[in-house]
Amino acid sequence: MNSQAESPCPQVGGRPVFSHLFRRQIRRDVSDQTGVVAIEFALICMPLFALILAALVMSVVYFTQSALDAVADQMSRELLTGKAPASGNGDEFKSQACAILPSYMSCSNLLVNVRSVSSLADASTTAPQLAFNSAGQVTNSMSYDPGSAGSIVVFELMYMLPVLKAFDGFAAASLTNGSRLIISTTVLKVEPAS
């Protein structure tokens, strides 16, 4: 037997073989580029998908705004010419507006506010602050006063668009019930009856 104690690990050139193999494997792993694309995609996929989702949500919002403006234009023509239902028939006016809403918009989310003012200076077009009860229903009272010939009328058509909840810092909702309020406002002077 050898007086020198035998090492349990095989050696090459006085160094353990496992150490040599381990260093070679590390060098090979460091220079390996096969999974880089997958790792880079994993790092950017969430922000990319969040950006795409935000763009889709905002495109639906703008599309709905355009559709609401078209409905408001048609309904304001009814007010302008004096063909709108008489004062107190706000539900009839709303049902006429609902009849021309696009199919993806729900009549239950539509709010109509028509009020007659004494002068253009009194015609406030600021967005109303809506209040909601515990069931998520609007508690504000909407008025319907189409005025008479020569009256100045402020017509607000509001739509509560259900949108996604906040996602990755992006919140499209502007109301406490998780919807986005879209408003189309028209100020007009009712034409004299002919």
N, C-alpha and C positions, 0 to 999 in steps of 0.2 A: 504494500500500500504506500501511497504517497504520504509524505509528511505534511504536505500542503493540503488543507481541507478543501474538498471538492465543493464547488458552488452548485446549488441546486438548479441554477439557470445556466443554460448553455452559453458559452461566450465565443465571440469572434473578435480576434485582435485585442483581447484583454477587456473587451466591453461586453456587457450582457446583450444578447441578441434582441431581447424584447425592447430594450431602450433604443436600439438602432431601428427596429421596425416601427416603434411608436413615433420617432422623429420623422421617418420617411412618410408615415401616414398623415401626420400633421402638415408636412410640406405639400403633400398631394391634396389634402382637403382645402388648404388655404388657396391654392392655385386653381381649384375646381370652380367653374363658372356656370354649371348646369342648372342650378336652382335660383339664380339671381333674378330672372324675370318674374318667377312666381313670388319671390319675396318682395320685389319692388311693387308688383301689382297689389299684393296684400296690404302694403303700406298706403297706397293711394286709392284703393277701391272704395272705402267708406266715404271719404270726402267727395270722390267723383260721383257716387250714387246719390249723396245728399244734394249735390249741385244739380244733378239731373232731375231729382224729385222736386226741388225748389223751383226749377224752371217750368216743370209741368204744372205745378200748383198755380204759379203766377200766370201761366198762359190760360188756364181755366178761369182765373179771376178776371183777366182782361177780356176774354171772350164773353163772359157773363156780363161784364160792364157794357160791352158793345150791344149785347142783346137787350139789356135793360134800357139803354139809351134809345134803341129803336122802338120799344114799347112806349116809353115816355113821350117820344115824338108823336106817335099816333094818338095817344091819349090826350096830350096837350092840345092837339088840333081839335079834339072834341070840346075841350074847355074854351079854346080860343073862339070857336064859332058859335058857342052857346048851345051846342047839341048835347052836352053832358047832362046826366040826370040832375034833377033839381036838388037843392040843399036838403040834407037829411037822408039822401039815398046813397050814402057812401059805399054800402055793400054792393049795390048794383053797379056802381062805377068800378069797384074792385073786380067784380066778376067779369066786366068787359075787358079789363086789363089782363085778367087771368086767361081769358080766351085767346089772347094773342101772344102769350108767353111761349117761349120754346119748350119742347117736350121735356127737356132735362131739368127745367126749373119748376119747383113746386109752388102752388098758389098759397099754401099755408105759410111759406116763408116771405111772402110779399106784404109790404106795408105801404099804405097809401095815405098821404097827408096833403089835403088841399085846403088852403086858407086864403081868405080875401083880406087885403091890407089897404090902408087908406092912401099910402103914397109909396113910391119906389124906395124912399129912404127907410121905410118900415119893413121892406122886403128882405128879411134876414135869410141868408142861404147857408148859414153854418150848420154843420152836421149835428143832428140831435143826439143827446145823451140818452140812450135807451136803458131802461131798468128792467130787470127780470125777476120773476118769482122763483120759488124753489123748484118748480117743475120746468123752468127754462122758458116760460112764456113771457112775452113783452107785457109790461104793466102800464106803459105810457098810453095815454089816450090819443088816438089819431082823429083829427078833425076833417070834416068835409063841408066846405063852404065855397062853392064855385062862383059865387058873386053873381052880378047881373051885368048887362051891357055897360061897358066903360070901366068896370072894376079891374083893379090890379090883383092878380092871383098868383100865389106861390104854390107850385105843385111839386111835391117830393114823392118820388117813387123809390122805395127802399127794398132791398132784397138781402136776406140773411143767408149767405152761401155757406153751407157746411164744408169745412176744410179739415185737413189733417191737423192733429195736435202738434205741438212744438216738437221738432225733430232736429237734433244736433245744432241747437241755437237758432234755428229758423222757425218762426211762428207766424203763420199767415192769418191767424185769427185776430180780429180786432174787437170782438165782443166777449163778455164773460161767459157766454154759453158755448164758446168754442167755434163760433161762426165768424165770417168776415162780412161786415156791413158794406154793401155796395149801394151808392145813392146816385140817382139822376134827378137833378133839380131844374125846373123851368120857371121863370118869372115871365108872366104875360099879361097883356091887357085884353080883356074880353071885347070882341068886336060888337059894335052896335047891331041890333037886330034889323034885318032888312025887310 
